[in-house]
């Protein structure tokens, strides 16, 4: 297998884009990535587009072909496909792009992620997102996605005695970092009190424990590590791309407080990158709901089970802490356009490793980890990136 590098990265602002369509968003991010890579769209040999549900959100399927067309390369006859893995669609597309370069089949690949979610009323969005769970055994019985996450949170609080105040530290940190990111959906700080007093979505999760519904797109350009310096002085190596799945419905699992897929994806990724948790300088963790971030931090080996909140309380998750957490603002504050998120996490790490993250720059960042999850931690994808 060849080593793989990112030579270009770009993204749109995340948020409510009333004036932009799905295609506008993906073209904006794609062109930024292509320009950043010092190539033209004509150099791209294959396109992998992460997207969860454009068919339901905006009535547009066949997203791969749409991206190729509006990127101006329809006449090049290159392969272009949509990759779907619920909220992990973006990282799944990156995994596919990684394999395409590593195998030697293609030399330059564009990986994009996009979602346009805010055109529909909230109840329809909730129903579409519930498609990431088991429609017959969970959703038909009344569970929404936040309700399933709330069950995970309740079980965790029961097992470990974590309080709502302790859980609230995670969105507080995410918003503190998001306030420094001009591309974030929410650029304002919040307090623990504001999290606790916010409208309840599914007890114990208030609206402030949930990621928002966002529009946005992100893209990266990949090539082989040995070709990367032809295009840029600051290539970023993808040292690991690891993907694991488990049972789709919560009731089939041994545990609600431990994610088998995250543990396995993390294990594979650390082995592939020859790294340990202590080698990671910053993380972008999937915090669609506070409980998912908490389990992610623990299951990736950054804290003992039941103790992730201690890292938050001690300030270790701040930009100058031992584990800078979601410097972009994470899904909670940067936003969560589901198909784009996994690629956007990686765009943030690329900016950090190139020392281009502005006010939210993590000093001396050389190795970053991105953790993107589909469903109730059903699919987990971990990428480890490092300076070359
Ligand atoms: N955090 C902070 N503020 C939020 C927010 C969030 N998650 N979601 C909405 N808001 C704000 C809006 O900006 C708006 O503010 P404004 O009045 O100042 O403009 C206000 O709250 C009401 O927004 P609205 O869109 O009406 O909220 P809602 O009640 O319809 O939706 C949630 C709130 C939490 C239910 C919705 O964001 C949601 O479903 N989130 C989870 C998404 C999800 O499951 N993703 C996949 C996970 S893997």
Boltz pocket constraint, residues with backbone or C-beta under 6 A from the ligand:
constraints:
  - pocket:
      binder: B
      contacts: [[A, 87], [A, 122], [A, 126], [A, 129], [A, 145], [A, 146], [A, 186], [A, 201], [A, 206], [A, 207], [A, 208], [A, 210], [A, 211], [A, 212], [A, 213], [A, 288], [A, 332], [A, 336], [A, 338], [A, 373], [A, 375]]
      max_distance: 6.0
